[in-house]
Amino acid sequence: MLGIVFTEFMEMVEEKFSADVLDEVLETPGLKSDGVYTSVGYYDHKDMVKMVVELSKQVDVPVDDLIEAFGQYLFGILISKYPTLKENISSALDFLETVDGTVHKQVKKLYPEAELPEFDCERIDQSTLNLHYRSKRPFSILALGLIKGCGDFFGDKLEVTHTSREENGLHHTDFVVVNAND
């Protein structure tokens, strides 16, 4: 998993909770990196899972709520660091359609060893998008947060429903994203 995801998670924990909470999270037993992360490194996704579980214990917020909130937070950070990703795009649904074809291609240029989830999109109409997520990692709730963060960024009120399943060792989630502004 990309180091930038870890470093931005640490930033969010410190910003939203405290430096003391972050210290407790980074001292989670069994972290392969011993709680040391850089934005350019690659780390085991299980470290992220362990840290979110520990954060949940520390702040008494459900794990899925924390992961979704992090996804929302992360979208804003990433789009501000890589503004060219949003060039000529004026809506959340238009942006979401570019994730696999444009965004992930750019990410692979910066991080060639990145193992990214796959997204297939089907535009149903002007205000509805079906988005199918596939990944080796169980982070569809993070994807949900990123989708909501995308809506926040573009000022679109998104209504998102989803169903998940595991199949052939992959995590699949089907999202239906409706822009309620339309």
Backbone hydrogen bonds in HBPLUS format (Angstrom, degrees):
<---DONOR---> <-ACCEPTOR-->    atom                        ^
c    i                          cat <-CA-CA->   ^        H-A-AA   ^      H-
h    n   atom  resd res      DA  || num        DHA   H-A  angle D-A-AA Bond
n    s   type  num  typ     dist DA aas  dist angle  dist       angle   num
A0043-TYR N   A0001-MET O   2.75 MM  42  5.02 162.4  1.78 143.1 148.5     1
A0005-VAL N   A0002-LEU O   3.12 MM   3  5.67 140.2  2.29 109.9 119.4     2
A0003-GLY N   A0041-GLY O   2.67 MM  38  4.63 137.2  1.85 157.9 143.8     3
A0006-PHE N   A0003-GLY O   2.94 MM   3  5.10 116.9  2.35 100.3 115.9     4
A0007-THR N   A0003-GLY O   2.88 MM   4  6.23 164.6  1.90 161.7 165.8     5
A0008-GLU N   A0004-ILE O   2.96 MM   4  5.94 156.7  2.01 140.9 147.2     6
A0009-PHE N   A0005-VAL O   3.01 MM   4  6.08 144.2  2.14 135.6 145.5     7
A0010-MET N   A0006-PHE O   2.97 MM   4  6.29 158.0  2.02 150.4 155.8     8
A0011-GLU N   A0007-THR O   2.99 MM   4  6.26 153.4  2.07 141.3 148.7     9
A0012-MET N   A0008-GLU O   2.92 MM   4  6.13 160.0  1.96 146.7 151.5    10
A0013-VAL N   A0009-PHE O   2.93 MM   4  6.20 163.6  1.96 155.2 159.2    11
A0014-GLU N   A0010-MET O   3.03 MM   4  6.23 167.0  2.04 152.0 155.3    12
A0015-GLU N   A0011-GLU O   2.87 MM   4  6.02 161.7  1.91 150.8 156.6    13
A0016-LYS N   A0012-MET O   2.73 MM   4  5.76 172.3  1.74 159.2 161.5    14
A0017-PHE N   A0013-VAL O   2.87 MM   4  5.46 148.3  1.97 138.8 147.3    15
A0018-SER N   A0013-VAL O   3.26 MM   5  6.59 133.8  2.49 139.5 146.5    16
A0022-LEU N   A0018-SER O   3.07 MM   4  6.36 161.0  2.11 144.9 150.3    17
A0023-ASP N   A0019-ALA O   2.92 MM   4  6.17 156.5  1.97 146.6 152.8    18
A0024-GLU N   A0020-ASP O   3.08 MM   4  6.39 156.3  2.14 146.3 151.9    19
A0025-VAL N   A0021-VAL O   2.95 MM   4  6.25 157.8  2.00 152.9 159.3    20
A0026-LEU N   A0022-LEU O   2.87 MM   4  6.12 160.1  1.90 157.6 162.8    21
A0027-GLU N   A0023-ASP O   3.12 MM   4  6.29 122.4  2.47 137.0 150.8    22
A0027-GLU N   A0024-GLU O   3.19 MM   3  5.16 142.6  2.34  95.5 106.4    23
A0028-THR N   A0025-VAL O   3.12 MM   3  5.40 155.6  2.18 115.1 115.8    24
A0034-ASP N   A0031-LEU O   3.09 MM   3  5.06 161.5  2.12 105.6 110.9    25
A0036-VAL N   A0033-SER O   3.19 MM   3  5.56 154.1  2.26 110.6 117.5    26
A0041-GLY N   A0038-THR O   3.31 MM   3  5.47 163.5  2.34 106.9 111.8    27
A0047-ASP N   A0044-ASP O   2.99 MM   3  5.71 151.1  2.08 118.6 125.6    28
A0048-MET N   A0045-HIS O   3.06 MM   3  5.24 120.1  2.44  98.1 112.1    29
A0049-VAL N   A0045-HIS O   3.17 MM   4  6.59 157.7  2.22 148.6 154.3    30
A0050-LYS N   A0046-LYS O   2.95 MM   4  6.17 164.0  1.98 147.8 151.7    31
A0051-MET N   A0047-ASP O   2.92 MM   4  6.15 157.7  1.97 149.2 155.5    32
A0052-VAL N   A0048-MET O   2.92 MM   4  6.14 159.1  1.96 154.6 159.7    33
A0053-VAL N   A0049-VAL O   2.99 MM   4  6.20 160.0  2.03 152.1 157.6    34
A0054-GLU N   A0050-LYS O   2.97 MM   4  6.20 157.2  2.02 145.9 152.3    35
A0055-LEU N   A0051-MET O   2.81 MM   4  6.05 157.1  1.86 147.4 154.2    36
A0056-SER N   A0052-VAL O   2.87 MM   4  6.06 156.5  1.93 147.1 153.3    37
A0057-LYS N   A0053-VAL O   3.14 MM   4  6.48 150.6  2.23 143.6 150.5    38
A0058-GLN N   A0054-GLU O   2.96 MM   4  6.25 155.1  2.02 149.5 156.9    39
A0059-VAL N   A0055-LEU O   2.91 MM   4  6.10 157.5  1.96 160.0 164.0    40
A0060-ASP N   A0056-SER O   2.81 MM   4  5.29 124.0  2.12 138.3 148.1    41
A0065-ASP N   A0062-PRO O   3.09 MM   3  5.35 119.7  2.47 103.3 117.9    42
A0066-LEU N   A0062-PRO O   3.09 MM   4  6.46 153.2  2.16 153.1 161.2    43
A0066-LEU N   A0063-VAL O   3.05 MM   3  5.17 116.7  2.47  98.8 114.2    44
A0067-ILE N   A0063-VAL O   2.93 MM   4  6.24 160.7  1.97 158.9 164.4    45
A0068-GLU N   A0064-ASP O   2.95 MM   4  6.08 165.6  1.97 149.0 153.0    46
A0069-ALA N   A0065-ASP O   2.99 MM   4  6.07 162.6  2.02 143.6 148.9    47
A0070-PHE N   A0066-LEU O   2.88 MM   4  6.05 151.2  1.96 144.4 152.7    48
A0071-GLY N   A0067-ILE O   2.97 MM   4  6.26 155.6  2.03 148.4 154.5    49
A0072-GLN N   A0068-GLU O   3.06 MM   4  6.43 157.2  2.11 152.5 158.0    50
A0073-TYR N   A0069-ALA O   3.00 MM   4  6.22 162.2  2.03 148.8 153.8    51
A0074-LEU N   A0070-PHE O   2.70 MM   4  5.86 163.6  1.73 157.4 162.4    52
A0075-PHE N   A0071-GLY O   3.04 MM   4  6.22 154.9  2.11 149.2 153.5    53
A0077-ILE N   A0073-TYR O   3.31 MM   4  6.64 156.6  2.37 148.1 154.8    54
A0078-LEU N   A0074-LEU O   2.88 MM   4  6.06 173.3  1.88 164.3 165.1    55
A0079-ILE N   A0075-PHE O   2.94 MM   4  6.08 167.5  1.95 160.1 163.4    56
A0080-SER N   A0076-GLY O   3.15 MM   4  6.18 142.6  2.30 135.0 144.3    57
A0081-LYS N   A0077-ILE O   3.01 MM   4  6.28 143.7  2.14 146.0 156.4    58
A0082-TYR N   A0078-LEU O   2.91 MM   4  6.04 143.0  2.05 146.9 156.8    59
A0085-LEU N   A0082-TYR O   3.10 MM   3  5.98 164.7  2.12 126.0 130.3    60
A0086-LYS N   A0083-PRO O   3.13 MM   3  5.80 160.7  2.17 117.5 122.5    61
A0087-GLU N   A0084-THR O   3.27 MM   3  5.20 166.1  2.29 103.4 107.5    62
A0089-ILE N   A0086-LYS O   3.11 MM   3  5.40 144.6  2.24 141.1 134.1    63
A0095-PHE N   A0091-SER O   3.01 MM   4  6.29 157.3  2.06 148.5 155.1    64
A0096-LEU N   A0092-ALA O   2.84 MM   4  6.10 166.8  1.86 158.2 161.3    65
A0097-GLU N   A0093-LEU O   3.10 MM   4  6.29 146.0  2.22 143.7 151.6    66
A0098-THR N   A0095-PHE O   2.80 MM   3  5.30 150.9  1.88 114.2 123.9    67
A0099-VAL N   A0096-LEU O   3.33 MM   3  5.42 164.0  2.36 105.7 110.4    68
A0102-THR N   A0098-THR O   2.77 MM   4  5.21 159.2  1.81 150.1 153.5    69
A0103-VAL N   A0098-THR O   3.08 MM   5  6.24 155.7  2.14 138.8 146.3    70
A0104-HIS N   A0099-VAL O   2.78 MM   5  5.92 163.9  1.81 174.1 173.4    71
A0106-GLN N   A0102-THR O   3.04 MM   4  6.32 155.2  2.10 153.3 159.5    72
A0107-VAL N   A0103-VAL O   2.96 MM   4  6.29 155.5  2.02 151.0 158.7    73
A0108-LYS N   A0104-HIS O   2.93 MM   4  6.10 156.4  1.99 144.6 150.2    74
A0109-LYS N   A0105-LYS O   3.16 MM   4  6.47 137.8  2.35 137.6 148.2    75
A0109-LYS N   A0106-GLN O   3.13 MM   3  5.13 127.1  2.43  93.8 107.5    76
A0110-LEU N   A0106-GLN O   3.22 MM   4  6.59 152.0  2.30 146.4 153.0    77
A0110-LEU N   A0107-VAL O   3.09 MM   3  5.20 117.7  2.50  97.2 111.9    78
A0111-TYR N   A0107-VAL O   2.70 MM   4  5.83 157.8  1.74 156.3 164.2    79
A0114-ALA N   A0111-TYR O   2.98 MM   3  5.50 166.3  2.00 125.1 128.1    80
A0118-GLU N   A0134-ARG O   2.81 MM  16  5.14 162.7  1.84 152.4 157.6    81
A0134-ARG N   A0118-GLU O   2.93 MM  16  5.14 148.4  2.03 148.1 152.8    82
A0120-ASP N   A0132-HIS O   2.94 MM  12  5.08 153.7  2.01 139.0 147.5    83
A0132-HIS N   A0120-ASP O   2.78 MM  12  5.08 168.4  1.79 154.8 158.9    84
A0122-GLU N   A0130-ASN O   2.85 MM   8  5.09 150.0  1.94 150.6 155.7    85
A0130-ASN N   A0122-GLU O   2.88 MM   8  5.09 177.6  1.88 151.0 151.6    86
A0124-ILE N   A0128-THR O   2.97 MM   4  5.34 146.5  2.08 134.5 143.3    87
A0125-ASP N   A0128-THR O   3.46 MM   3  5.28 164.1  2.49 130.8 132.8    88
A0128-THR N   A0125-ASP O   3.29 MM   3  5.28 160.4  2.34 105.8 111.4    89
A0179-ASN N   A0127-SER O   2.77 MM  52  4.94 157.3  1.82 141.7 149.7    90
A0129-LEU N   A0177-VAL O   2.84 MM  48  5.13 154.0  1.91 147.8 156.3    91
A0177-VAL N   A0129-LEU O   2.82 MM  48  5.13 177.3  1.82 161.4 162.1    92
A0131-LEU N   A0175-PHE O   2.84 MM  44  5.02 167.7  1.85 147.8 151.7    93
A0175-PHE N   A0131-LEU O   2.75 MM  44  5.02 176.9  1.75 162.4 161.3    94
A0133-TYR N   A0173-THR O   2.78 MM  40  5.06 174.6  1.78 158.5 160.4    95
A0173-THR N   A0133-TYR O   2.96 MM  40  5.06 152.1  2.04 138.1 143.3    96
A0135-SER N   A0171-HIS O   2.99 MM  36  5.24 142.9  2.13 139.5 150.3    97
A0171-HIS N   A0135-SER O   2.74 MM  36  5.24 175.5  1.74 165.7 165.3    98
A0139-PHE N   A0137-ARG O   2.99 MM   2  5.69 137.0  2.18 101.1  90.3    99
A0142-LEU N   A0139-PHE O   3.11 MM   3  5.13 124.7  2.43  95.6 109.5   100
A0143-ALA N   A0139-PHE O   3.08 MM   4  6.50 154.5  2.15 146.4 153.4   101
A0144-LEU N   A0140-SER O   2.85 MM   4  6.16 148.7  1.95 141.8 150.7   102
A0145-GLY N   A0141-ILE O   3.01 MM   4  6.29 156.2  2.07 142.7 148.0   103
A0146-LEU N   A0142-LEU O   2.88 MM   4  6.22 154.7  1.95 149.7 157.2   104
A0147-ILE N   A0143-ALA O   2.85 MM   4  6.11 156.1  1.90 151.9 158.1   105
A0148-LYS N   A0144-LEU O   2.96 MM   4  6.27 162.2  1.99 151.3 155.8   106
A0149-GLY N   A0145-GLY O   2.76 MM   4  5.98 153.0  1.84 147.7 156.3   107
A0150-CYS N   A0146-LEU O   2.84 MM   4  6.05 144.1  1.97 143.4 153.0   108
A0151-GLY N   A0147-ILE O   3.04 MM   4  6.43 155.4  2.10 147.6 153.6   109
A0152-ASP N   A0148-LYS O   2.92 MM   4  6.26 158.1  1.97 148.6 154.7   110
A0153-PHE N   A0149-GLY O   2.89 MM   4  6.10 161.5  1.93 147.8 152.5   111
A0154-PHE N   A0150-CYS O   3.05 MM   4  6.30 163.4  2.08 154.9 158.0   112
A0155-GLY N   A0151-GLY O   2.90 MM   4  5.82 111.0  2.38 139.2 156.2   113
A0156-ASP N   A0151-GLY O   2.80 MM   5  4.70 146.5  1.91 145.2 145.6   114
A0155-GLY N   A0152-ASP O   3.16 MM   3  5.02 150.2  2.25  97.6 106.6   115
A0180-ALA N   A0157-LYS O   2.74 MM  23  5.40 151.6  1.82 173.1 171.6   116
A0159-GLU N   A0178-VAL O   2.80 MM  19  5.12 161.2  1.84 150.0 156.5   117
A0178-VAL N   A0159-GLU O   2.89 MM  19  5.12 165.7  1.91 149.3 154.1   118
A0161-THR N   A0176-VAL O   3.07 MM  15  5.33 159.1  2.12 145.5 151.7   119
A0176-VAL N   A0161-THR O   2.88 MM  15  5.33 160.6  1.91 150.8 154.4   120
A0163-THR N   A0174-ASP O   3.09 MM  11  5.42 146.0  2.21 137.6 147.7   121
A0174-ASP N   A0163-THR O   2.87 MM  11  5.42 157.4  1.92 160.3 165.1   122
A0165-ARG N   A0172-HIS O   2.90 MM   7  5.36 152.7  1.98 152.8 156.7   123
A0172-HIS N   A0165-ARG O   2.85 MM   7  5.36 174.6  1.86 174.2 172.6   124
A0167-GLU N   A0170-LEU O   2.90 MM   3  5.34 161.8  1.93 153.8 159.3   125
A0170-LEU N   A0167-GLU O   2.95 MM   3  5.34 162.1  1.98 117.0 122.9   126
A0182-ASP N   A0179-ASN O   3.27 MM   3  6.00 154.5  2.34 115.3 120.5   127
